[in-house]
Amino acid sequence: GIWHITEGTSYPVLQWQWTLNSPTDEEKVTADKAALEIGFAAGDSASSVTQNLTLATTGSVYNSAITWVSSNTAVISNSGEVTRPSFSCGDAVVTLTATISSNGVSEPKAFTLTVLKQPQQPCRASPSQNRQINWCIPWANPWTLQAWK
């Protein structure tokens, strides 16, 4: 702000001039990036994901646009839907990258998450029943083949 001395009717008047500058797009993106977090279901955390995630689409400070990209959409979709890997495939580490944007200015923010494998299921098939074989392909949904006896 700036102080101004102006002439009053019988004495000088001291006035404070306050100027509020709007934040730049860079400042908006930086503030929204700093405030951005992933919403976890109760009991979940970055190192223990078992349920769907809540992914913000606008910044909480300046409403910057936010888009998400998953490094493995078979486990976590770009919208936060979680598909836990089978027990035999093991836990999956997935990077979710948010891009925070405002009027052509953008910055990425990456989150590394571990999606826990499904619990082990006891074998219930007898020799005369159908058998399931699970194939683990890290970049695709788990494939299931049916073997008929």
C-alpha positions in Angstrom: 0.0 0.0 0.0 0.9 3.7 -0.3 0.5 6.5 2.2 -0.8 9.8 0.7 -0.9 13.2 2.4 -3.6 15.4 1.1 -4.7 18.9 2.1 -7.7 19.0 4.3 -9.9 22.0 5.0 -8.0 23.0 8.1 -5.2 20.3 8.4 -3.4 17.8 6.3 -5.0 14.3 5.9 -3.0 11.1 5.9 -4.6 8.4 3.7 -3.7 4.8 3.1 -4.2 3.5 -0.4 -4.6 -0.3 -0.5 -4.3 -2.1 -3.8 -5.1 -5.8 -4.0 -3.5 -7.5 -6.9 -5.2 -10.6 -8.3 -2.9 -13.7 -8.2 -1.3 -14.8 -11.4 -2.2 -18.1 -13.0 1.2 -19.4 -11.8 0.3 -18.5 -8.2 -3.1 -20.1 -8.6 -1.7 -23.3 -9.9 1.0 -23.4 -7.3 -1.5 -22.9 -4.4 -3.9 -25.5 -5.7 -1.0 -27.9 -6.2 0.2 -27.4 -2.6 -3.4 -28.1 -1.3 -4.1 -31.1 -3.5 -4.5 -34.4 -1.7 -6.1 -37.8 -2.6 -9.3 -38.7 -0.8 -9.0 -42.2 0.8 -11.8 -44.4 2.1 -11.9 -45.0 5.8 -8.9 -47.2 6.8 -7.0 -46.7 3.6 -3.8 -44.7 3.0 -1.2 -44.2 0.2 0.6 -47.4 1.3 -2.6 -49.4 1.8 -5.3 -48.9 -0.8 -8.3 -51.3 -0.9 -11.2 -49.1 -2.0 -12.0 -46.4 -4.6 -10.3 -43.1 -4.3 -11.8 -39.6 -4.4 -9.9 -37.5 -7.0 -10.6 -33.7 -7.0 -11.3 -32.2 -10.4 -11.0 -28.5 -9.3 -8.5 -26.9 -7.0 -9.6 -26.1 -3.4 -7.9 -22.7 -3.3 -8.4 -21.1 -6.8 -10.5 -23.7 -8.6 -7.8 -24.6 -11.1 -8.8 -27.5 -13.4 -7.3 -30.9 -12.3 -7.0 -34.0 -14.5 -5.7 -37.4 -13.5 -3.6 -40.1 -15.2 -2.9 -43.5 -13.8 0.3 -45.5 -14.6 -1.9 -48.7 -14.4 -5.5 -48.2 -15.3 -6.2 -52.0 -14.7 -5.6 -51.3 -11.0 -6.6 -47.7 -10.5 -8.6 -46.0 -13.3 -8.1 -42.3 -14.2 -11.3 -41.6 -12.2 -10.1 -43.4 -9.0 -11.9 -46.7 -9.3 -9.8 -49.4 -7.7 -9.5 -53.1 -8.8 -7.4 -55.0 -6.4 -5.0 -57.5 -7.9 -5.5 -61.2 -7.3 -3.7 -62.8 -4.4 -1.3 -64.6 -6.8 -0.4 -61.3 -8.5 0.6 -59.5 -5.3 0.3 -55.9 -4.3 0.5 -53.3 -7.1 2.3 -50.0 -7.0 0.6 -47.3 -9.1 1.5 -43.7 -9.8 -1.4 -41.3 -10.1 -0.4 -38.0 -11.7 -2.6 -34.9 -11.4 -2.1 -32.0 -13.8 -3.3 -28.7 -12.3 -4.1 -26.0 -14.9 -5.3 -22.4 -15.1 -5.4 -20.5 -18.4 -2.6 -22.4 -20.1 -0.3 -22.7 -17.0 0.0 -26.2 -15.7 2.0 -28.2 -13.2 2.0 -32.0 -12.4 1.8 -33.6 -9.0 2.5 -37.3 -8.6 1.2 -39.6 -5.9 2.6 -43.2 -5.5 0.1 -45.6 -4.1 0.1 -49.3 -3.1 -3.0 -51.3 -3.9 -3.2 -54.3 -1.7 -3.8 -57.7 -3.3 -7.0 -59.6 -2.6 -7.1 -62.0 0.3 -6.1 -65.6 -0.4 -9.1 -67.8 -1.1 -9.1 -71.4 -0.1 -9.2 -74.0 -2.9 -12.7 -75.5 -3.1 -12.5 -77.3 -6.5 -12.6 -81.0 -6.6 -11.0 -82.9 -9.5 -14.4 -83.1 -11.2 -15.1 -79.4 -11.0 -14.0 -76.5 -13.3 -10.5 -75.2 -12.5 -9.5 -71.5 -12.8 -6.1 -70.4 -13.8 -5.2 -66.8 -13.1 -2.6 -65.1 -15.4 -1.0 -61.9 -14.1 -0.1 -59.4 -16.7 1.1 -56.1 -15.0 -0.2 -53.8 -17.7 -3.6 -55.3 -18.2 -6.6 -56.6 -16.3 -6.0 -60.1 -14.8 -7.1 -62.7 -17.3 -9.0 -65.8 -16.2 -9.0 -69.0 -18.2 -11.3 -71.9 -17.6 -9.9 -75.4 -17.8 -12.5 -78.0 -18.3 -12.0 -81.5 -17.2 
